[in-house]
Amino acid sequence: MFVDGTVALDLRRRAGGRGAWIHPDASCLDKAERRRAFARALRVPGPLDTGTLRRGLEQLDHRVTGLGSSRTGLDNESRSTRHESAVKLKP
């Protein structure tokens, strides 16, 4: 499935091939990128493009919290564990 090196969300968890899990939180994505976790988890050489993944997580976050709504009162840790997302290499 590694064609163009792009990592994409697989919210339905139906895409074939290897996958990885990530919390829908920018800090988790930043940490995974720093540690090169996607390349290791997906067993591919070289850098991967996570721009599509970042945009997808931002859209997912807007759907969960609603545009313009306040997150005060949400426990960020518990929210992220309930809403883990699968990622796959985009064909």
Biotite code that builds the C-alpha atoms (Angstrom):
import biotite.structure as struc

atoms = struc.array([
    struc.Atom([0.000, 0.000, 0.000], chain_id="A", res_id=1, res_name="MET", atom_name="CA", element="C"),
    struc.Atom([3.000, 2.291, 0.187], chain_id="A", res_id=2, res_name="PHE", atom_name="CA", element="C"),
    struc.Atom([2.782, 4.299, -3.003], chain_id="A", res_id=3, res_name="VAL", atom_name="CA", element="C"),
    struc.Atom([3.321, 7.962, -2.362], chain_id="A", res_id=4, res_name="ASP", atom_name="CA", element="C"),
    struc.Atom([4.354, 8.058, 1.302], chain_id="A", res_id=5, res_name="GLY", atom_name="CA", element="C"),
    struc.Atom([1.175, 9.747, 2.512], chain_id="A", res_id=6, res_name="THR", atom_name="CA", element="C"),
    struc.Atom([-0.393, 8.714, 5.819], chain_id="A", res_id=7, res_name="VAL", atom_name="CA", element="C"),
    struc.Atom([-4.203, 9.020, 5.953], chain_id="A", res_id=8, res_name="ALA", atom_name="CA", element="C"),
    struc.Atom([-6.960, 8.377, 8.477], chain_id="A", res_id=9, res_name="LEU", atom_name="CA", element="C"),
    struc.Atom([-8.879, 5.129, 8.245], chain_id="A", res_id=10, res_name="ASP", atom_name="CA", element="C"),
    struc.Atom([-11.804, 5.940, 10.526], chain_id="A", res_id=11, res_name="LEU", atom_name="CA", element="C"),
    struc.Atom([-13.779, 2.855, 9.507], chain_id="A", res_id=12, res_name="ARG", atom_name="CA", element="C"),
    struc.Atom([-10.715, 0.628, 10.051], chain_id="A", res_id=13, res_name="ARG", atom_name="CA", element="C"),
    struc.Atom([-11.376, -1.177, 6.774], chain_id="A", res_id=14, res_name="ARG", atom_name="CA", element="C"),
    struc.Atom([-8.315, -0.391, 4.628], chain_id="A", res_id=15, res_name="ALA", atom_name="CA", element="C"),
    struc.Atom([-6.004, -3.288, 3.968], chain_id="A", res_id=16, res_name="GLY", atom_name="CA", element="C"),
    struc.Atom([-2.402, -3.491, 5.027], chain_id="A", res_id=17, res_name="GLY", atom_name="CA", element="C"),
    struc.Atom([-0.541, -2.397, 8.127], chain_id="A", res_id=18, res_name="ARG", atom_name="CA", element="C"),
    struc.Atom([-1.956, 0.305, 10.357], chain_id="A", res_id=19, res_name="GLY", atom_name="CA", element="C"),
    struc.Atom([-1.157, 2.372, 13.410], chain_id="A", res_id=20, res_name="ALA", atom_name="CA", element="C"),
    struc.Atom([-3.158, 4.111, 16.132], chain_id="A", res_id=21, res_name="TRP", atom_name="CA", element="C"),
    struc.Atom([-3.008, 7.730, 17.194], chain_id="A", res_id=22, res_name="ILE", atom_name="CA", element="C"),
    struc.Atom([-5.025, 9.924, 19.534], chain_id="A", res_id=23, res_name="HIS", atom_name="CA", element="C"),
    struc.Atom([-6.745, 12.781, 17.675], chain_id="A", res_id=24, res_name="PRO", atom_name="CA", element="C"),
    struc.Atom([-4.564, 15.354, 19.360], chain_id="A", res_id=25, res_name="ASP", atom_name="CA", element="C"),
    struc.Atom([-1.961, 17.585, 17.707], chain_id="A", res_id=26, res_name="ALA", atom_name="CA", element="C"),
    struc.Atom([0.535, 16.967, 20.501], chain_id="A", res_id=27, res_name="SER", atom_name="CA", element="C"),
    struc.Atom([0.296, 13.184, 19.975], chain_id="A", res_id=28, res_name="CYS", atom_name="CA", element="C"),
    struc.Atom([0.857, 13.650, 16.253], chain_id="A", res_id=29, res_name="LEU", atom_name="CA", element="C"),
    struc.Atom([3.841, 15.922, 16.923], chain_id="A", res_id=30, res_name="ASP", atom_name="CA", element="C"),
    struc.Atom([5.345, 13.344, 19.265], chain_id="A", res_id=31, res_name="LYS", atom_name="CA", element="C"),
    struc.Atom([4.798, 10.504, 16.769], chain_id="A", res_id=32, res_name="ALA", atom_name="CA", element="C"),
    struc.Atom([6.489, 12.550, 14.034], chain_id="A", res_id=33, res_name="GLU", atom_name="CA", element="C"),
    struc.Atom([9.481, 13.389, 16.256], chain_id="A", res_id=34, res_name="ARG", atom_name="CA", element="C"),
    struc.Atom([9.923, 9.719, 17.150], chain_id="A", res_id=35, res_name="ARG", atom_name="CA", element="C"),
    struc.Atom([9.400, 8.559, 13.545], chain_id="A", res_id=36, res_name="ARG", atom_name="CA", element="C"),
    struc.Atom([6.739, 6.228, 14.900], chain_id="A", res_id=37, res_name="ALA", atom_name="CA", element="C"),
    struc.Atom([4.734, 5.953, 11.680], chain_id="A", res_id=38, res_name="PHE", atom_name="CA", element="C"),
    struc.Atom([7.598, 4.680, 9.552], chain_id="A", res_id=39, res_name="ALA", atom_name="CA", element="C"),
    struc.Atom([8.437, 2.134, 12.240], chain_id="A", res_id=40, res_name="ARG", atom_name="CA", element="C"),
    struc.Atom([4.813, 1.017, 12.832], chain_id="A", res_id=41, res_name="ALA", atom_name="CA", element="C"),
    struc.Atom([3.994, 0.844, 9.130], chain_id="A", res_id=42, res_name="LEU", atom_name="CA", element="C"),
    struc.Atom([7.368, -0.767, 8.330], chain_id="A", res_id=43, res_name="ARG", atom_name="CA", element="C"),
    struc.Atom([8.358, 1.590, 5.535], chain_id="A", res_id=44, res_name="VAL", atom_name="CA", element="C"),
    struc.Atom([11.713, 3.269, 4.911], chain_id="A", res_id=45, res_name="PRO", atom_name="CA", element="C"),
    struc.Atom([12.161, 7.009, 4.827], chain_id="A", res_id=46, res_name="GLY", atom_name="CA", element="C"),
    struc.Atom([9.997, 9.940, 5.798], chain_id="A", res_id=47, res_name="PRO", atom_name="CA", element="C"),
    struc.Atom([6.210, 9.944, 5.465], chain_id="A", res_id=48, res_name="LEU", atom_name="CA", element="C"),
    struc.Atom([3.918, 12.834, 4.573], chain_id="A", res_id=49, res_name="ASP", atom_name="CA", element="C"),
    struc.Atom([1.582, 13.460, 7.527], chain_id="A", res_id=50, res_name="THR", atom_name="CA", element="C"),
    struc.Atom([-0.029, 16.661, 6.201], chain_id="A", res_id=51, res_name="GLY", atom_name="CA", element="C"),
    struc.Atom([-3.194, 14.841, 5.122], chain_id="A", res_id=52, res_name="THR", atom_name="CA", element="C"),
    struc.Atom([-3.322, 13.091, 8.489], chain_id="A", res_id=53, res_name="LEU", atom_name="CA", element="C"),
    struc.Atom([-2.952, 16.403, 10.363], chain_id="A", res_id=54, res_name="ARG", atom_name="CA", element="C"),
    struc.Atom([-5.791, 17.991, 8.363], chain_id="A", res_id=55, res_name="ARG", atom_name="CA", element="C"),
    struc.Atom([-7.972, 14.917, 8.917], chain_id="A", res_id=56, res_name="GLY", atom_name="CA", element="C"),
    struc.Atom([-7.377, 15.000, 12.666], chain_id="A", res_id=57, res_name="LEU", atom_name="CA", element="C"),
    struc.Atom([-8.217, 18.705, 12.754], chain_id="A", res_id=58, res_name="GLU", atom_name="CA", element="C"),
    struc.Atom([-11.501, 18.030, 10.935], chain_id="A", res_id=59, res_name="GLN", atom_name="CA", element="C"),
    struc.Atom([-12.241, 15.143, 13.281], chain_id="A", res_id=60, res_name="LEU", atom_name="CA", element="C"),
    struc.Atom([-11.579, 17.411, 16.252], chain_id="A", res_id=61, res_name="ASP", atom_name="CA", element="C"),
    struc.Atom([-14.006, 20.008, 14.869], chain_id="A", res_id=62, res_name="HIS", atom_name="CA", element="C"),
    struc.Atom([-16.707, 17.357, 14.514], chain_id="A", res_id=63, res_name="ARG", atom_name="CA", element="C"),
    struc.Atom([-16.163, 16.120, 18.086], chain_id="A", res_id=64, res_name="VAL", atom_name="CA", element="C"),
    struc.Atom([-16.035, 19.553, 19.737], chain_id="A", res_id=65, res_name="THR", atom_name="CA", element="C"),
    struc.Atom([-18.108, 21.560, 17.232], chain_id="A", res_id=66, res_name="GLY", atom_name="CA", element="C"),
    struc.Atom([-16.855, 24.706, 15.536], chain_id="A", res_id=67, res_name="LEU", atom_name="CA", element="C"),
    struc.Atom([-16.350, 27.537, 17.954], chain_id="A", res_id=68, res_name="GLY", atom_name="CA", element="C"),
    struc.Atom([-17.249, 25.512, 21.019], chain_id="A", res_id=69, res_name="SER", atom_name="CA", element="C"),
    struc.Atom([-15.195, 25.680, 24.164], chain_id="A", res_id=70, res_name="SER", atom_name="CA", element="C"),
    struc.Atom([-13.206, 22.706, 25.369], chain_id="A", res_id=71, res_name="ARG", atom_name="CA", element="C"),
    struc.Atom([-13.045, 23.901, 28.981], chain_id="A", res_id=72, res_name="THR", atom_name="CA", element="C"),
    struc.Atom([-14.682, 21.182, 30.997], chain_id="A", res_id=73, res_name="GLY", atom_name="CA", element="C"),
    struc.Atom([-13.465, 18.376, 28.740], chain_id="A", res_id=74, res_name="LEU", atom_name="CA", element="C"),
    struc.Atom([-10.751, 16.205, 30.159], chain_id="A", res_id=75, res_name="ASP", atom_name="CA", element="C"),
    struc.Atom([-8.342, 16.088, 27.226], chain_id="A", res_id=76, res_name="ASN", atom_name="CA", element="C"),
    struc.Atom([-6.782, 12.775, 28.254], chain_id="A", res_id=77, res_name="GLU", atom_name="CA", element="C"),
    struc.Atom([-10.060, 10.885, 28.605], chain_id="A", res_id=78, res_name="SER", atom_name="CA", element="C"),
    struc.Atom([-11.419, 12.442, 25.385], chain_id="A", res_id=79, res_name="ARG", atom_name="CA", element="C"),
    struc.Atom([-8.418, 11.271, 23.403], chain_id="A", res_id=80, res_name="SER", atom_name="CA", element="C"),
    struc.Atom([-8.503, 7.701, 24.689], chain_id="A", res_id=81, res_name="THR", atom_name="CA", element="C"),
    struc.Atom([-12.163, 7.347, 23.735], chain_id="A", res_id=82, res_name="ARG", atom_name="CA", element="C"),
    struc.Atom([-11.526, 8.647, 20.242], chain_id="A", res_id=83, res_name="HIS", atom_name="CA", element="C"),
    struc.Atom([-8.425, 6.864, 19.003], chain_id="A", res_id=84, res_name="GLU", atom_name="CA", element="C"),
    struc.Atom([-8.089, 6.865, 15.247], chain_id="A", res_id=85, res_name="SER", atom_name="CA", element="C"),
    struc.Atom([-6.539, 4.370, 12.884], chain_id="A", res_id=86, res_name="ALA", atom_name="CA", element="C"),
    struc.Atom([-4.081, 5.555, 10.255], chain_id="A", res_id=87, res_name="VAL", atom_name="CA", element="C"),
    struc.Atom([-3.003, 3.779, 7.102], chain_id="A", res_id=88, res_name="LYS", atom_name="CA", element="C"),
    struc.Atom([-0.754, 4.533, 4.184], chain_id="A", res_id=89, res_name="LEU", atom_name="CA", element="C"),
    struc.Atom([-2.822, 6.159, 1.479], chain_id="A", res_id=90, res_name="LYS", atom_name="CA", element="C"),
    struc.Atom([-2.844, 4.107, -1.739], chain_id="A", res_id=91, res_name="PRO", atom_name="CA", element="C"),
])
